[in-house]
């Protein structure tokens, strides 16, 4: 009988005679490799055959192209806001967009808060005061700027502020990277036009905001570019708006006479103060509080502490609203954009203790009135030169 010729080759596994079970196991192995199956092929029935044992196929991780294809299929027909099928790049892009959008909203709302406060403060500056100010030679971010800060108060029974008990020039200098303060004692003797010999704080009584600007320029010879007026009645609210301040008091002050027969005391070192306490620290001057000279230096420390709180890094997210709370207690000519620039300078410029300068003189009685009289003009010229950075 003749052998029948078959139209196919019988599959034989290496290592011995092939059986049906061996062939199926080998085919399963090939199929698993082609499809990237996650599970190893099932063992042949009966536990194997005479051929070589089939080893488990390790799971194959999909390649980059395959992952992209799967994500593309998942994104098919999805909504624009859907997160289905996003890869790492998509998540990063969307998070970045959310952060940018949040920052834009924060900046816009913060600007509106500051702008409203600035418009209110600008309306309290007189036209004559604006005319008495000097035009800056450049922008605030690139040019030294002198800002006159006045702390004013009303005598008991008066209906408006009459005295300037704080006379302080703040100089922001981007070139040197520093902020400096120059104080003039309130009893400094000056000659006021059409009035005669007076204390410098009386310039506010006779000439208002413009009178004080002219008197300070006369004493120091410095240009005054901007003006800030703080009423002591609103000072505690301004300090409380930033959550209080911290100042460094170099010397303990004990039982300093204060208003209404009270005394106030302050320990040495760092002191945390609310608005009422900061006002006492700024105004006390008799007895152990060191007179006008000691008070002027403490007022500089309070201004520095207030600035530090407004621009504190830990509270930066609400700095615009804190700044707006401070500005509402001011009378100032500084516009909104320049106020934002000043806030930026306050945050980045350095403050040093040696940059708190005080014009010095000798207390004297003149016709029965107590004045601070300049006795060493050369010394004060050197102090002013140090203030503007000429030495």
C-alpha positions as CSV (number, residue, x, y, z in Angstrom):
1,X,0.0,0.0,0.0
2,X,1.4,3.3,-1.0
3,X,2.1,6.1,1.5
4,X,-0.2,9.0,1.4
5,X,1.5,12.3,0.7
6,X,0.2,14.9,3.2
7,X,0.0,18.6,2.3
8,X,1.5,19.8,5.6
9,X,4.5,19.1,7.8
10,X,4.0,17.6,11.1
11,X,5.4,19.9,13.8
12,X,8.0,18.4,16.0
13,X,9.4,19.9,19.2
14,X,13.1,19.7,19.8
15,X,14.3,17.0,21.9
16,X,12.1,14.2,20.9
17,X,9.2,12.9,19.1
18,X,6.4,15.4,18.8
19,X,2.9,14.9,20.2
20,X,-0.3,16.9,19.8
21,X,0.0,18.3,23.3
22,X,3.6,19.4,22.7
23,X,2.6,21.2,19.5
24,X,-0.2,23.1,21.2
25,X,2.1,24.2,24.0
26,X,4.6,25.5,21.6
27,X,1.9,27.3,19.6
28,X,0.6,28.9,22.8
29,X,4.1,30.1,23.6
30,X,4.4,31.8,20.2
31,X,1.0,33.4,20.5
32,X,1.8,34.8,23.9
33,X,5.0,36.3,22.6
34,X,3.3,37.9,19.7
35,X,0.4,39.4,21.7
36,X,2.5,40.4,24.8
37,X,0.2,38.4,27.1
38,X,0.5,39.2,30.8
39,X,0.0,35.6,32.0
40,X,2.3,32.7,31.1
41,X,0.9,30.0,28.8
42,X,-1.1,27.2,30.4
43,X,0.8,24.0,30.9
44,X,-0.1,21.2,28.6
45,X,-2.7,18.7,29.9
46,X,-1.3,15.9,31.9
47,X,1.7,17.9,33.2
48,X,3.8,17.9,30.0
49,X,5.2,15.6,27.5
50,X,8.4,14.3,26.3
51,X,9.6,17.6,24.9
52,X,11.4,20.4,26.8
53,X,9.3,22.2,29.5
54,X,7.9,25.5,28.4
55,X,9.2,28.4,30.6
56,X,6.8,31.3,31.7
57,X,6.9,34.3,29.5
58,X,7.6,37.6,31.5
59,X,5.0,40.3,31.1
60,X,6.0,42.9,28.5
61,X,5.5,46.6,29.4
62,X,3.9,48.6,26.6
63,X,6.3,50.9,24.7
64,X,6.0,54.6,24.5
65,X,4.3,54.5,21.1
66,X,1.8,52.0,22.4
67,X,1.0,54.1,25.5
68,X,0.4,57.1,23.3
69,X,-1.9,55.1,21.1
70,X,-3.9,54.0,24.0
71,X,-4.2,57.5,25.4
72,X,-5.2,58.8,22.0
73,X,-8.0,56.2,21.9
74,X,-9.1,57.2,25.4
75,X,-9.1,60.9,24.4
76,X,-11.3,60.2,21.4
77,X,-14.5,62.2,21.6
78,X,-13.8,63.5,25.1
79,X,-14.9,66.9,26.4
80,X,-12.3,69.8,26.5
81,X,-12.4,69.9,30.3
82,X,-12.2,66.1,30.7
83,X,-9.1,64.6,32.2
84,X,-9.5,61.2,30.5
85,X,-6.5,60.1,28.6
86,X,-4.1,62.8,29.9
87,X,-0.4,62.0,30.1
88,X,2.2,63.6,32.4
89,X,2.7,66.5,30.1
90,X,-1.1,67.2,30.0
91,X,-1.3,67.2,33.8
92,X,1.6,69.6,34.1
93,X,0.2,72.0,31.5
94,X,-3.2,72.1,33.1
95,X,-1.7,72.7,36.6
96,X,0.4,75.5,35.2
97,X,-2.6,77.1,33.6
98,X,-4.5,76.9,36.9
99,X,-1.6,78.5,38.8
100,X,-1.2,81.3,36.3
101,X,-5.0,82.0,36.3
102,X,-5.0,82.0,40.1
103,X,-2.1,84.5,40.2
104,X,-3.8,86.8,37.7
105,X,-7.0,86.8,39.7
106,X,-5.0,87.4,43.0
107,X,-3.0,90.3,41.4
108,X,-6.2,91.9,39.9
109,X,-8.1,91.8,43.2
110,X,-5.1,93.0,45.1
111,X,-4.6,95.9,42.7
112,X,-8.3,96.9,43.1
113,X,-7.9,96.9,46.9
114,X,-4.8,99.1,46.8
115,X,-6.3,101.3,44.1
116,X,-9.4,102.1,46.2
117,X,-7.3,102.9,49.3
118,X,-4.8,105.0,47.3
119,X,-7.6,107.1,45.7
120,X,-9.0,107.8,49.2
121,X,-5.6,108.8,50.5
122,X,-4.8,111.0,47.5
123,X,-7.9,113.0,47.9
124,X,-6.6,114.3,51.3
125,X,-3.5,116.0,49.9
126,X,-3.9,119.7,49.2
127,X,-3.0,121.3,45.9
128,X,-0.5,123.6,47.6
129,X,1.3,120.5,49.0
130,X,1.5,118.9,45.6
131,X,3.0,122.2,44.2
132,X,5.6,122.2,47.0
133,X,6.9,118.7,46.2
134,X,9.9,118.2,44.0
135,X,9.6,116.3,40.7
136,X,11.6,113.0,40.8
137,X,14.4,112.8,38.3
138,X,13.5,109.3,37.4
139,X,11.3,106.3,38.2
140,X,11.0,105.0,41.8
141,X,12.5,101.6,40.9
142,X,15.7,103.2,39.6
143,X,16.1,106.5,41.3
144,X,16.6,107.5,45.0
145,X,13.3,108.9,46.4
146,X,12.8,111.0,49.5
147,X,9.4,110.7,51.2
148,X,8.4,113.0,54.0
149,X,6.5,111.2,56.8
150,X,4.5,113.3,59.2
151,X,2.8,112.1,62.3
152,X,0.2,114.7,63.3
153,X,-2.1,115.2,66.2
154,X,-4.7,117.6,67.5
155,X,-4.6,119.4,70.8
156,X,-7.4,118.7,73.2
157,X,-10.5,120.5,72.0
158,X,-9.2,121.2,68.5
159,X,-11.2,120.0,65.6
160,X,-8.3,119.3,63.2
161,X,-4.7,118.3,63.4
162,X,-2.4,121.1,64.5
163,X,0.9,119.6,65.5
164,X,3.4,117.5,63.6
165,X,5.0,115.4,66.4
166,X,6.8,113.1,63.9
167,X,9.0,114.6,61.2
168,X,10.8,111.8,59.3
169,X,12.3,111.5,55.8
170,X,12.4,108.0,54.4
171,X,14.9,107.5,51.5
172,X,14.5,104.5,49.2
173,X,17.8,104.0,47.2
174,X,17.8,101.2,44.6
175,X,21.4,102.0,43.7
176,X,22.7,101.2,47.2
177,X,20.0,98.6,47.9
178,X,19.1,100.3,51.2
179,X,16.3,102.2,53.0
180,X,17.4,105.1,55.3
181,X,15.6,107.3,57.8
182,X,16.4,110.9,58.8
183,X,14.5,112.4,61.8
184,X,14.2,116.0,62.8
185,X,13.2,116.7,66.4
186,X,9.8,118.4,66.6
187,X,11.2,121.3,68.7
188,X,13.9,122.1,66.1
189,X,14.2,125.9,65.8
190,X,13.4,127.3,62.4
191,X,12.5,130.7,60.9
192,X,9.1,130.5,59.2
193,X,8.2,133.1,56.5
194,X,5.8,135.7,57.8
195,X,5.8,134.1,61.2
196,X,9.3,134.3,62.6
197,X,11.1,131.9,65.0
198,X,9.1,128.8,65.6
199,X,9.5,125.1,66.3
200,X,9.5,123.1,63.2
201,X,6.2,121.3,64.1
202,X,4.5,124.6,64.2
203,X,5.0,124.8,60.4
204,X,2.0,122.5,60.1
205,X,-0.1,124.8,62.3
206,X,0.7,127.9,60.2
207,X,1.2,126.3,56.7
208,X,-0.4,122.9,56.7
209,X,1.1,120.2,54.5
210,X,2.8,122.6,52.2
211,X,4.3,124.6,55.1
212,X,5.9,121.4,56.6
213,X,7.4,120.4,53.2
214,X,9.0,123.9,52.8
215,X,10.3,123.9,56.4
216,X,11.9,120.5,56.0
217,X,13.5,121.4,52.8
218,X,14.8,124.6,54.4
219,X,16.4,122.7,57.3
220,X,17.9,119.8,55.3
221,X,18.5,121.2,51.9
222,X,17.0,118.0,50.5
223,X,14.4,117.6,47.8
224,X,11.1,116.1,48.9
225,X,9.4,113.9,46.3
226,X,6.5,112.5,48.2
227,X,4.4,113.1,51.3
228,X,2.8,110.8,53.8
229,X,0.7,112.1,56.7
230,X,-0.4,109.8,59.5
231,X,-3.0,111.0,62.0
232,X,-2.2,109.6,65.5
233,X,-5.9,109.0,66.0
234,X,-5.8,106.4,63.2
235,X,-2.4,105.0,63.9
236,X,-3.5,102.1,66.2
237,X,-6.0,100.9,63.5
238,X,-3.2,101.0,60.9
239,X,-0.9,98.8,63.1
240,X,-3.7,96.4,63.9
241,X,-4.5,96.1,60.2
242,X,-1.2,94.2,59.8
243,X,-1.7,92.1,62.9
244,X,0.6,94.1,65.1
245,X,4.4,94.8,64.8
246,X,7.6,93.8,66.4
247,X,10.3,96.3,67.4
248,X,13.7,96.0,68.9
249,X,14.0,98.2,72.0
250,X,17.7,98.7,72.9
251,X,17.1,100.1,76.4
252,X,14.4,99.4,78.9
253,X,12.1,102.3,79.6
254,X,10.5,102.5,83.0
255,X,7.6,104.7,84.2
256,X,7.7,107.3,81.4
257,X,5.1,110.0,82.0
258,X,2.3,109.7,79.5
259,X,-1.2,111.3,78.9
260,X,-3.8,111.6,81.6
261,X,-1.3,111.1,84.4
262,X,-0.4,107.6,83.3
263,X,3.1,106.1,83.0
264,X,4.3,103.6,80.4
265,X,7.2,101.1,80.5
266,X,8.8,99.0,77.9
267,X,11.4,96.2,78.4
268,X,14.6,95.9,76.5
269,X,14.8,93.6,73.5
270,X,12.2,92.5,70.9
271,X,8.7,93.6,71.8
272,X,5.5,92.6,70.1
273,X,2.9,95.4,70.1
274,X,-0.6,96.0,69.0
275,X,-1.8,99.4,67.7
276,X,-2.4,101.0,71.1
277,X,0.9,99.9,72.5
278,X,2.8,101.0,69.4
279,X,1.3,104.5,69.8
280,X,2.5,104.8,73.3
281,X,6.0,103.6,72.3
282,X,6.0,106.2,69.5
283,X,4.8,109.2,71.6
284,X,6.3,108.8,75.0
285,X,9.2,111.2,75.5
286,X,9.4,112.5,79.0
287,X,11.5,111.1,81.9
288,X,13.3,107.9,81.1
289,X,12.0,107.9,77.5
290,X,14.8,110.2,76.4
291,X,13.0,113.3,75.2
292,X,12.5,114.2,71.5
293,X,15.7,112.5,70.5
294,X,14.8,109.1,72.0
295,X,11.3,109.4,70.7
296,X,12.5,110.1,67.1
297,X,14.6,107.0,67.1
298,X,11.7,104.9,68.4
299,X,9.4,106.3,65.7
300,X,11.9,105.1,63.1
301,X,11.9,101.6,64.7
302,X,8.0,101.6,64.6
303,X,8.0,102.6,60.9
304,X,10.6,99.8,60.1
305,X,8.5,97.3,62.1
306,X,5.3,98.3,60.2
307,X,7.1,97.9,56.9
308,X,8.4,94.5,57.8
309,X,4.9,93.2,58.7
310,X,3.4,94.5,55.4
311,X,5.9,92.7,53.3
312,X,6.5,89.6,55.5
313,X,7.2,86.6,53.3
314,X,4.9,84.3,55.3
315,X,2.0,86.8,54.7
316,X,2.9,87.7,51.1
317,X,-0.4,86.2,49.8
318,X,-2.4,88.9,51.6
319,X,0.2,91.7,51.3
320,X,-2.0,93.8,49.0
321,X,-4.9,93.8,51.5
322,X,-2.6,94.5,54.4
323,X,-1.0,97.4,52.4
324,X,-4.5,98.7,51.6
325,X,-5.3,98.8,55.3
326,X,-2.2,100.9,56.0
327,X,-2.8,103.2,53.1
328,X,-6.4,104.0,54.2
329,X,-4.9,105.6,57.4
330,X,-2.7,107.9,55.3
331,X,-2.8,111.1,53.4
332,X,-0.4,110.8,50.5
333,X,0.2,112.0,47.0
334,X,1.7,108.6,45.9
335,X,-0.4,107.1,43.1
336,X,-1.4,103.4,42.8
337,X,1.5,102.2,40.6
338,X,4.1,104.1,42.6
339,X,2.6,102.6,45.8
340,X,3.0,99.1,44.3
341,X,6.6,100.0,43.4
342,X,7.2,101.3,46.9
343,X,5.9,98.0,48.3
344,X,8.3,96.1,46.1
345,X,11.2,98.3,47.2
346,X,10.3,97.9,50.9
347,X,10.4,94.1,50.4
348,X,13.8,94.0,48.6
349,X,15.8,96.9,50.1
350,X,17.9,96.4,53.2
351,X,17.4,98.2,56.5
352,X,20.4,98.7,58.8
353,X,20.4,100.2,62.3
354,X,23.2,102.6,61.3
355,X,20.9,104.0,58.6
356,X,18.6,105.5,61.2
357,X,19.9,109.1,61.4
358,X,18.9,111.9,63.7
359,X,19.8,115.6,63.4
360,X,21.3,116.7,66.7
361,X,21.1,119.9,68.6
362,X,21.1,121.3,72.1
363,X,17.9,122.0,74.0
364,X,17.8,125.7,74.9
365,X,15.3,128.2,76.3
366,X,14.7,131.1,74.0
367,X,12.4,133.8,75.4
368,X,11.0,131.2,77.8
369,X,10.3,128.7,75.0
370,X,12.1,125.4,74.8
371,X,13.8,124.8,71.4
372,X,16.3,122.3,70.0
373,X,19.0,124.6,68.6
374,X,21.6,123.5,66.1
375,X,25.0,123.9,67.7
376,X,27.2,122.0,65.2
377,X,26.2,122.7,61.6
378,X,29.2,120.7,60.3
379,X,28.0,117.6,62.2
380,X,24.5,117.8,60.7
381,X,25.9,118.4,57.2
382,X,27.9,115.2,57.6
383,X,24.8,113.3,58.8
384,X,22.8,114.5,55.9
385,X,25.6,113.6,53.5
386,X,25.6,110.1,55.1
387,X,21.9,109.9,54.6
388,X,22.1,110.6,50.9
389,X,25.1,108.3,50.5
390,X,27.8,110.9,49.8
391,X,30.2,109.4,52.3
